[in-house]
């Protein structure tokens, strides 16, 4: 038995860094998706030698001890999803629709993280992967997250299995303290996405800063932009469910979103009765009529952080510039930033800046 455990330990030692390396590749690729450079990106991924395939094959050939089967299943699930993503990414230029293919490739990042995350409390490299670089320097936090969280913390689904239309994925930090109300981030996926996958765009930062993270899934294929009350009512219901189960800081509730999710953040976040204290649309479309639909009293003094890529090929940056000008004229406290090298994708490196703006100084 000790020989089997030793072999399994060696397999873990090979698989963990290989999986984390593959996830880093997918993160890097997601940040750099651009029709102009997609061919070069795909070729770089295709030419890159990954240790993941051999590590997974060696692990699959082992007879794992029964007590380590949950570890094996988590690692194999993460490895298989990451390999699918990288394999698809490397071949996108051979498909009829490369942009659609790259979207399929990058969607594997979420399931890979979902499979891997249960090991964060037991394996130091996994724990550190799901922390920001700044949080990795906080020894007390790293130790606190190196053990299983209490019941009611970690990742979970609301309203059905993860990805269910009209449901949500939820993360409650393992360091959650009922006596201390937690900030809440509500993060809206892009068109045809879902909350199950979009959760992982924000989880590392929420975990590092002690924020509850709610990632709803639109009722339809995308957000109800023509009927904002439809998804808006559902989001409010999900937020109420979170507030009933956990202590939420009502003075710190952020609504953010990407692409269609960012556009819906304008529509829902600026409406009368919305509970969000801060709104941050990213890579979103904006039409002047949205100002007329916004509640003037709510708009007055509302902190708005508008992020957009100067290379955005779907919604030109002029859309964000117009939004910043018109909403500031309406009384909002607008911060507007254009990222020079960003196309139509999420700027993961800006999560920290968004949270610095959203959260009070410690």
Secondary structure, 3 states (H helix, E strand, C coil): CHHHHHHHHHHHHHHHHHHHHHHHHHHHHHHCCCCCCHHHHHHHHHHCCCCHHHHHHHHHCCCCCHHHHHHHHHHHHHHHHHHHHHHHHHCHHHCCCHHHHHHHHHCHHHHHHHHHHHHCCCCHHHHHHCCCHHHHCCHHHHHHCCCCCCCCCEEEEECCCCCCCCCEEEEECCCCCCCCCEEEEEEECCCCCCHHHHHHHHHHHHHHHCCEEEEECCCCCCCCCCCHHHHHHHHHHHHHHHHHHCCEEEEEEEEEEECHHHHHHHHHHCCCCCCCCEEEEECCCCCCHHHHHCCHHHHCCCEEEEEEECCCCCCCCHHHHHHHHHHHHCCCEEEEEEECCCCCCCCHHHHHHHHHHHCCCC
